[in-house]
Amino acid sequence: MIKEEPPSYSSSIKQRYGSFDNPLAGNGCQSLGSQDDERVSSGNPQFRTALYDFTAGGDDELSLTTGEEVKIEYEVDGWFYVKKKQPDKDGKMAGLVPVLYVNQS
């Protein structure tokens, strides 16, 4: 069986926007502007499954394991801000992952 390679993604979004520790709070984070910020959820939580392993490349990113289910909070510039059901090995439960690394439902 040949395992499909994950799509390439640009380096950390943090380089473009600054910190995403709490993107909805106005704690010195650069404003994203409404055209870049696409709300995914309108009251109905969306859960998606990781298609590939993803190793976080920055503090704002979240590592994923193939098959892991995550809740999509919102999308910004090709990245989803997601929450896990359980913390990963680093204790993180939320962060950014590339849109192409999760199924599109």
C-alpha positions as CSV (number, residue, x, y, z in Angstrom):
1,M,0.0,0.0,0.0
2,I,1.4,3.4,-0.9
3,K,0.7,6.1,1.6
4,E,-0.3,9.4,0.1
5,E,1.9,12.3,0.9
6,P,0.3,15.3,2.7
7,P,0.0,18.5,0.7
8,S,2.6,21.1,1.3
9,Y,1.8,24.2,3.4
10,S,3.4,27.5,4.0
11,S,5.4,28.0,7.1
12,S,3.9,29.1,10.3
13,I,1.0,31.6,10.0
14,K,2.5,33.3,13.1
15,Q,5.1,34.9,10.8
16,R,2.3,36.7,8.9
17,Y,-0.1,37.5,11.7
18,G,1.7,37.4,15.0
19,S,0.5,35.4,18.0
20,F,-2.8,33.4,18.0
21,D,-2.7,32.5,21.7
22,N,-6.2,34.0,22.0
23,P,-7.1,35.4,18.6
24,L,-10.5,36.7,19.7
25,A,-9.2,38.8,22.6
26,G,-7.7,42.1,21.9
27,N,-4.5,41.5,23.8
28,G,-2.1,43.1,21.4
29,C,-2.7,40.7,18.6
30,Q,-2.7,42.1,15.1
31,S,-6.2,42.5,13.8
32,L,-6.9,40.0,11.0
33,G,-9.7,41.9,9.3
34,S,-13.1,40.5,8.4
35,Q,-12.2,39.4,4.9
36,D,-9.4,37.0,6.2
37,D,-11.4,35.6,9.0
38,E,-14.1,33.0,8.0
39,R,-16.3,31.7,10.7
40,V,-16.9,28.0,10.2
41,S,-19.5,27.4,12.9
42,S,-22.9,29.1,13.1
43,G,-24.0,27.3,16.2
44,N,-23.5,23.8,15.0
45,P,-20.0,22.5,15.9
46,Q,-18.1,20.9,13.0
47,F,-15.9,18.0,13.7
48,R,-13.4,16.8,11.1
49,T,-10.8,14.0,10.9
50,A,-7.1,14.4,10.3
51,L,-6.1,13.0,6.9
52,Y,-2.3,13.1,7.7
53,D,0.0,13.4,10.6
54,F,1.0,17.1,11.2
55,T,3.8,18.2,13.4
56,A,3.4,21.7,14.8
57,G,6.1,24.1,13.6
58,G,5.3,26.9,15.9
59,D,3.8,27.7,19.3
60,D,0.4,28.5,17.7
61,E,0.2,25.3,15.7
62,L,-1.3,22.0,16.9
63,S,0.1,18.6,16.1
64,L,-2.3,16.0,14.6
65,T,-2.3,12.3,14.1
66,T,-4.0,10.7,11.1
67,G,-7.5,9.7,12.1
68,E,-7.8,12.1,15.0
69,E,-11.0,14.0,15.3
70,V,-11.0,17.8,16.0
71,K,-13.6,20.5,16.4
72,I,-13.2,23.4,13.9
73,E,-13.5,26.8,15.5
74,Y,-12.8,29.0,12.5
75,E,-10.7,29.3,9.3
76,V,-8.1,32.0,8.5
77,D,-5.9,32.1,5.4
78,G,-5.7,28.4,4.7
79,W,-5.5,27.3,8.4
80,F,-8.2,26.0,10.8
81,Y,-8.1,26.9,14.5
82,V,-9.2,23.6,16.0
83,K,-9.8,22.1,19.4
84,K,-9.1,18.5,20.4
85,K,-11.2,16.3,22.6
86,Q,-8.1,15.4,24.7
87,P,-4.7,17.2,25.1
88,D,-1.8,16.0,23.0
89,K,1.5,14.8,24.4
90,D,2.5,18.5,25.0
91,G,-0.7,19.2,26.8
92,K,-2.1,21.4,24.1
93,M,-5.8,21.2,23.2
94,A,-6.1,24.0,20.6
95,G,-4.2,25.5,17.8
96,L,-3.7,26.0,14.1
97,V,-3.6,23.2,11.5
98,P,-3.5,23.4,7.7
99,V,-6.9,23.2,6.1
100,L,-5.7,20.5,3.6
101,Y,-4.7,18.2,6.5
102,V,-8.3,17.6,7.6
103,N,-11.2,16.1,5.6
104,Q,-13.5,18.6,3.8
105,S,-17.1,17.8,4.8
